[in-house]
């Protein structure tokens, strides 16, 4: 079972945070939503309250992660980009050759850490300058090695299905896209 952590902060874009969690959990991934605010309750960019599964301070690290996710939204993406524990976790995950992903304004953390340099990346239009040395693709989703980026709210489902395919396989991702969301069908697709 794939292990995923998603970091959220006040001002996170709720659609970009919750759709990937929903899709990956339906696929059988173990997804933990991690608050970086010091409070388990996080208020999103559009005043939706999310109750996280854990606080970032509860962890000694994220070495068991198959994927670390960063949603967009403002000021959420900036808050995540400036959080020292998030920065440390993303850089360590990337350097270990494991998956890191960000959507919308979230890829700014990749630019600030030097991860995007020489990579193909996408982001919300207007945030290209934050990619620092990346080739901006303007695609809904771009995968370059262990870096996955998404364009914005409209790209959330393609982004989530891409992550699902990378972690759980093409058959499981396709089953979810086709609307086969029942556990026994997903289990059958995994075989």
N, C-alpha and C positions, 0 to 999 in steps of 0.2 A: 504494500500500500504506500502510495506516494505521500510524503510529509511536506506540507506547505505552511508557510507563515506569511500573513499579510499584515503589514504595518499600517495603522491608521492614526490620524490626528484630527484635532478640531479643524474644520474647514475642508476635510476630505470630500471628494465628490462621491456621493453615496451609490450611484449607479455603477461607477467604475470600481467601487469597493465590493459591492454585494453580488453583482452578477457573476464575476469569476469565482467567488466563494460558492455560490449556489451551484454553478455548473460543475466545479471540481468535486464538491461534496456528493452530488448526484452520481458522479463517475466513480465514487468510492475513495477519493483522496481524503486524507486526514488534514483538514485545514484549520488552523488556529488564527483567529483575528487578534492582533496584538495592539493594544492601546499604548501610545507613546506620550500620553498627556499626564500620567500620574493618577488618572481616574479611569475606572472601568467603563464609564459612560462617556461617549464621544459625540459631540454635536457636529454634524456634517455641514457642508457648504450651503445646503438649503434647509437647515434647521431640523433635520431628521436625526433622532437620537439612536445611536447604535450601542448596544452593550457588547463590549469586546469579551473575548474568552479569557484574556490574561493581560497583565501589564508587562511592558518590556523589562522592567526591573526584576520580574520574577525569573528571568532566564540568566544562566551563566554564558550562554551562547546559543547558536542555532546550527550546530554542527550536524544535527540529524536532518536538516532541511534538504529536500530535493529542489525546492523553489522558494525564493523570497520575492514577494510582490509589493509594489508601490503603486497605489492609486493616485490619480490626479486631484484636481480641485484646488482652489485657492482660498485661504492661505495654507491648506493642508499639505500640498506638495512642498511648499517652502519650509513648513514646519518639519516635515520628514527629512528634507535635504539638509537641514541645519541640526538635526538631532545626532549627537555623537555616537550613540549606541546603534542607531540605524545605519549610519555611515560605515561604522566598523563592521557590522554584520554583512552589509551589501558587498563591501570590498573583499572581505574574507571569502564569502560565497563565490564571488566572481573569480578570484584568484585560485580557488579550488577547482575551477572548471565546471561548477554547478550552475544551474539556471537562476538568473535574475530577470525580473520583468518589471516594467513600468508603463503606465499609460497616461496620455494627455500631457499635463505639465510635469508628471512624475519623472520622466526621463532626465529632468534637470539634474537629478542626483548622479546619474551616470556621467554627465558632462563635468560636474564639479569634482568627481572622483577620478576622472581621466579614463573611465571605462569605455566611453563612446568613441574615443579617438581612434580613427581608422575603421570604425564599424559603420554599417548601414543601419540607420535608425529612423523612426518616425516619431511624431509628437503632435500635440495640438498646434495647428497653424499659428505662427507668430512666436512660438517658443524655440524655433530652430537655432537661434543664437546660443541657447543654453546647452546645445549638444556638443559644443567644443571639439571640433575636429572630426565629427561624424559626417557621413554622406547622408543628407536628408532625403528620404524616399517619397514622402507624401502618401505612402500606402496606408491602408487601414491597420495592417499588422506587418511588422518586419521582424524576421528572425535572422540573426547573424551570430553564429556560434552559440554560446550560452546566454546571449542577450536577446530578450524579446521586448519589443516596444509596440505600443498601440497609439492610435491617432487621437481618440477622444471618446466622448459618450456614444456617438453613433457606431464606434468600432468595438464596443464592449463585448458583444456576443462573438464576433469573429476572433477577438483577442482571447476570450475565455475558451472557445473551442480549440484554438491553436495551442494554448497551454494544456488543455485536456489531452490533445493528441500527443504532445511531447511527453506527458507524464503517464498517461493511461493507455495510449495506443490509438491508432486511427479508427479501429472498429468501434471502440467505446465512444469516441468523439462523434463519429458519424451516427451512431445510435441515438445519442442525445440530440443531435441536430435534427434527426428525423422524428423526434418526439417520443422515442421509446424510453421513457424515464422510469420504468418500473425496474426494481432491483433485480428480479429474475432475468429480465432481458439484458441488463448490463452484465450480469454474471455470465450469461450465455455468450455475450459478445466478447468477453475477456478470454474465452477458451480458444 
